[in-house]
Amino acid sequence: MTAIFFDDLATGMRFDTPRRTVTEADVVNFCGVSGDFHALHTDAEAMRDSPFGQRIAHGALVLSMVTGLRGRLPMFTDSLLAFAEIRRWRFLAPVFIGDTIRVSNEVIELRPTSKPDRGVMVQRVDVFNQRDELVQEGEMVALLKRVVPA
């Protein structure tokens, strides 16, 4: 796949990521890193009687998986300089262990920077589960290389 640079983009362009299943190992590792061992994430028996009926993945775990999936988009391998910001992020529905998520990204804003070799891309980010339910949404801002004439 050919690399996409800032100058190749237009508002309205969409990019979808591969799918990724939330595993038990993901939850265990996130608990260890975050220190959040709440029963909501770790105790299946206690959560059987909860409003969810089962354990749920940490919202921040799913968000970290989203950034990882976005980073795996091959068209930005040579042009992505940095993820700059996450804005207006909302957790809309629980993600359960065993759910498979996918991310749909739409370019909503492009702007040059004071440096001629880079530009800012703002994308609307929608996270869906395997039932095509919207579970998280927000905006992510990235700094991309520009194609600068020699």
N, C-alpha and C positions, 0 to 999 in steps of 0.2 A: 504494500500500500504506500502511496506517495505521501510524504509529509505535507501537512497543511500549516501554513504560516498565517500570521495576522492578516496579511493582504489578500489571502485566498478566501477569507470568510465574508459572510453577509448575514445581516439579521434574518432570523427565520430559519437558518440552517439547523438541522437536527442531527444528533449523534446518539446512538444507543450503545450501551455497554454489553459485555457478556453477562450471563446470569451467574449468581453465586448463592449457594445454600449456606444458611446459618447453622453451624454445627455445635455439638456439645463442647468440643475442644475450643471453639471460638469463645463461648461463654465462660468456660473455666479460665482460659488465658486472660480474658478481659477482667474477670473478677480479681485475678491475681495482680494485674497491673493497676486497676482502679481502686482496689481495696473494697469494692462494693459487693459484698456477699449476701445481699438482702435475699430473703426467702422467695421473693417475687421471681428471682432469676435462678435460684439454686435448690429450692425444696419442692419437688413435684407433688409430694403428698399434701403439703400445706396449701399449695396453689390449686389443688383439685376443687376446693370449695370457694375459690376466689371468683370475682366477676369474670375473669378470663378463662377459668377452668383448667388452666395449665400455666407453666412457667413462660415468661416472655424474655426475649433478648433485651439487653440494655439498649436504650435509644442511641446512646453515644457509640456503642459497638456498631450498630447498623450504619451510623454516620461515618465511622472510620472505614467500614467496608465500602461505602459509597465512594469515598475519596480514593480508595485503592482500585476500585473498578474503573473509575474515571482515568486514573493514571495508566491503566492498561490499554487505553485507546491508542492503537498503533499510529494513527495519523498525527498525533501530537508528540511523538517520541523525540523528534529532532527540533521541535519548535517551542515546547513548553519550558518557560524559565522558572515559573513559580506559581503555586496557588496563593493568591494574595488575601482572599477574604471569603467568609461564609456569611451570608446576610439573610435575615428573615426566615431562619430555619424553623420548621414546625414539624412536630411529631404528631401525626394524625391518627394512627391506628397502631396497635401492638404488632410486633413481629415476633413470631413464635420460633422456637428452636425447630429446625427442619424446614422452615419456610425458605423459598428461593426468591431472591430479590434481583431486580434489574433496574437500570437507571436510564432515563430518557432525558437528554440535555438539549435545550434550544437556545441558540445565540439570540440574546435580546438587546445587547448594546455592544458597540465597538467604539473605542476611542484611542487616538494616538497619545503618546506620552511626550514629555519634553525631550526624550532621547529618541533620535530617529530610527534606531534599530529595534524598537519594541513597541507593542501596543497592548491595550487592556481589552479583554473579552469578558463580558458578563453573560452567564448562562442561567436560564431557569432550569432547575433540576427537579425532576419528579422521580420518586422511588416507588416501584410497584412490587407487590408480591406475586406469587405464581397464580393467584386468582385475579390478577390485574386490578387489585385494589390499591389505591394510592395510600401509602403508609407514611411517607415523609416528603417534604417539599421545601424548596427555598431557592436561593441564588448562590452561585459560586463565581468568584472573580479570579481570573488567571492572567498572568503576564506572559505574552507570547513574543517570539522573535518576529521581526519584519524582514521582508526581502528588500535589502537596501541595494540600489543600483551601484555598480562599481564606478 
